[in-house]
Amino acid sequence: MSVRLDAKWEVEAILTFLSSISRMKAIPRSGWISHGVGLQDVESVADHSFSTCALALLLADLEQKRGAGVDVERVLRLAVLHDMSESLTFDISKGYLQYLGQRGEAIKKELDQAAWKHLADGIEDLSLRRAYTRLQAEFVAEKTTESKIVHAADSLDVLLQVIEYRRRGYPEILLADLWNGTNTRLRKTSVPSVRKVHRMIVQEAKRATNGNIK
């Protein structure tokens, strides 16, 4: 994908896109706040996105190593973009939306889609806009191996963060539902390397908490 920098509007569009990325550094992951984690300890959306990218890279490489046909570059593109909408919507915790029942999930999806459309519409290069929009649609659909790897990486990072908070002294009761729900999702994966890393993380959790986490 080539980007021309000769037009002023094109430069402004790219800078706006980069500003959206930068804002993610200052947006806290509100799900941790709703689970009782102190604001001083809450990771940012950018923190989580970086960890998700690193985990996605590892999972993609593990899949390639065992002979699976995985497009590692596509995995990384999906991972980098997967939470970009939160630069506009902020991180809307499912804990807050649960009071709306099924409407809550639909509202979050609608907000994410609207925010992503706004970001994509700001990219004046048509080929880039289409490419990024296709990537976002692929991630949401979660049908391809690459998108499944990124979703799994996103969940695995949640487990790693739970372990980190337990090490800092946060009690199990605050984080148990998040740990259990995330584990349930990961057990359904069809990607062998995800199952492998998931088992490793669960074992580390037991070691780190003297067997008080499952």
C-alpha positions in Angstrom: 0.0 0.0 0.0 1.6 3.3 -1.1 0.7 6.6 0.5 1.2 9.9 -1.3 2.3 12.8 0.8 2.1 15.5 -1.8 -1.4 16.8 -1.0 -2.1 18.8 2.1 -5.4 17.0 2.7 -3.7 13.7 2.6 -1.2 14.7 5.2 -3.9 16.0 7.5 -5.9 12.8 7.1 -2.9 10.7 8.0 -2.1 12.9 11.0 -5.7 12.6 12.2 -5.5 8.9 12.0 -2.2 8.9 13.9 -3.7 11.2 16.6 -6.5 8.6 17.1 -3.8 6.0 17.8 -2.0 8.3 20.2 -5.3 8.9 22.2 -5.4 5.3 23.0 -2.5 5.8 25.4 -4.6 7.9 27.7 -7.8 5.8 27.6 -8.2 3.4 30.6 -9.6 -0.1 30.2 -12.9 0.6 32.0 -13.6 -3.1 32.5 -10.9 -3.2 35.2 -12.4 -0.2 36.9 -15.8 -1.9 37.1 -14.1 -4.9 38.7 -12.6 -2.8 41.5 -9.1 -2.2 40.2 -7.8 1.2 41.3 -7.4 3.7 38.5 -3.7 4.0 39.2 -3.3 0.3 38.3 -5.6 0.2 35.3 -3.9 -0.4 31.9 -4.7 1.8 28.9 -6.3 0.7 25.7 -2.8 1.1 24.1 -1.2 -1.1 26.7 -3.7 -3.8 25.9 -3.4 -3.4 22.2 0.4 -3.8 22.3 0.1 -7.0 24.4 -2.5 -8.3 22.0 -0.3 -7.7 19.1 2.7 -9.5 20.7 0.5 -12.4 21.7 -1.1 -12.6 18.2 2.4 -12.6 16.6 3.5 -15.5 18.9 0.3 -17.5 18.1 0.7 -16.9 14.4 4.3 -18.0 14.4 3.4 -21.1 16.5 0.7 -22.0 13.9 3.2 -21.5 11.0 5.7 -23.7 12.8 3.3 -26.5 13.0 2.6 -26.2 9.3 -0.7 -24.2 9.3 -1.2 -21.7 6.5 -1.4 -18.4 8.5 -0.8 -14.9 7.1 1.3 -13.4 9.9 1.3 -9.9 8.4 -2.5 -10.0 8.2 -2.7 -11.2 11.8 -0.6 -8.2 12.9 -2.7 -5.8 10.8 -5.8 -7.1 12.4 -4.3 -6.9 15.9 -3.1 -3.3 15.5 -6.5 -2.1 14.3 -8.8 -4.2 16.4 -9.4 -1.6 19.2 -9.0 1.6 17.1 -12.6 2.5 17.5 -12.1 3.0 21.2 -10.0 6.1 20.4 -13.4 7.7 19.9 -15.9 5.6 21.9 -13.5 4.9 24.8 -13.5 1.4 26.4 -17.1 0.6 27.1 -17.2 -2.1 29.7 -19.6 -5.0 29.2 -20.2 -4.7 32.9 -21.9 -1.4 32.3 -23.9 -2.7 29.3 -25.2 -5.8 31.1 -28.0 -3.7 32.7 -29.4 -3.2 29.2 -29.6 -6.9 28.5 -29.3 -8.0 24.8 -29.6 -4.3 23.8 -26.3 -3.6 25.6 -24.2 -5.7 23.2 -26.1 -4.3 20.2 -25.5 -0.8 21.3 -21.7 -1.4 21.8 -21.5 -3.0 18.3 -23.3 -0.1 16.8 -21.1 2.4 18.5 -17.9 0.6 17.5 -19.1 0.3 13.8 -20.0 4.0 13.7 -16.7 5.0 15.3 -14.7 2.8 12.9 -16.6 4.3 9.9 -15.7 7.8 11.1 -12.0 6.9 11.3 -12.0 5.1 8.0 -13.9 8.0 6.2 -11.0 10.3 7.4 -8.5 8.3 5.3 -8.5 10.0 2.0 -6.5 7.3 0.2 -9.3 5.1 -1.1 -7.2 1.9 -1.3 -6.1 2.3 2.3 -9.6 3.1 3.5 -11.0 0.0 1.7 -8.1 -2.2 3.1 -8.6 -1.1 6.7 -12.4 -1.4 6.4 -12.1 -5.0 5.1 -9.7 -5.8 8.0 -12.1 -4.4 10.6 -15.0 -6.4 9.0 -12.9 -9.5 9.0 -12.1 -9.1 12.7 -15.7 -8.6 13.7 -16.9 -11.6 11.7 -14.2 -13.9 13.3 -14.4 -16.4 10.5 -10.8 -16.5 9.3 -7.9 -18.2 11.2 -6.2 -14.9 11.4 -9.1 -13.1 13.0 -9.6 -16.1 15.4 -6.0 -15.7 16.4 -6.4 -12.0 17.2 -9.6 -12.6 19.2 -7.8 -15.3 21.2 -4.8 -13.0 21.8 -7.2 -10.4 23.1 -8.6 -12.9 25.6 -5.3 -14.4 26.6 -4.1 -10.9 27.4 -7.0 -10.5 29.8 -6.0 -13.7 31.6 -2.4 -12.4 31.9 -3.6 -9.1 33.3 -5.8 -10.9 35.9 -2.7 -12.8 37.0 -0.8 -9.5 37.3 -3.5 -7.9 39.4 -3.6 -11.0 41.6 0.1 -10.6 42.1 -0.4 -7.0 43.1 -2.8 -8.1 45.8 -6.2 -7.7 44.3 -8.5 -10.4 45.7 -9.9 -13.3 43.6 -13.5 -12.4 44.2 -13.1 -9.1 42.3 -11.8 -10.8 39.1 -13.3 -14.3 39.2 -16.2 -13.7 36.8 -13.9 -12.1 34.3 -11.3 -15.0 34.6 -14.0 -17.6 34.3 -15.8 -16.0 31.4 -12.6 -15.5 29.4 -11.5 -19.1 30.1 -14.9 -20.4 28.8 -14.4 -18.5 25.5 -10.9 -19.7 25.0 -11.9 -23.4 25.6 -14.0 -23.1 22.4 -11.1 -22.2 20.2 -10.3 -24.3 17.1 -6.7 -23.0 16.9 -4.2 -25.6 18.4 -1.6 -23.0 19.4 -4.2 -21.0 21.3 -5.1 -24.1 23.3 -1.4 -24.7 24.0 -0.7 -21.2 25.2 -4.0 -21.1 27.1 -2.9 -24.2 29.1 0.4 -22.6 29.9 -1.2 -19.4 31.2 -3.7 -21.3 33.4 -0.8 -23.3 34.9 1.1 -20.1 35.6 -2.0 -18.7 37.3 -2.2 -21.7 39.6 1.5 -21.3 40.4 1.3 -17.6 41.0 -1.7 -17.9 43.3 -0.8 -21.1 45.1 -3.5 -23.0 43.3 -6.2 -20.5 44.2 -7.2 -19.8 40.6 -8.6 -22.3 38.1 
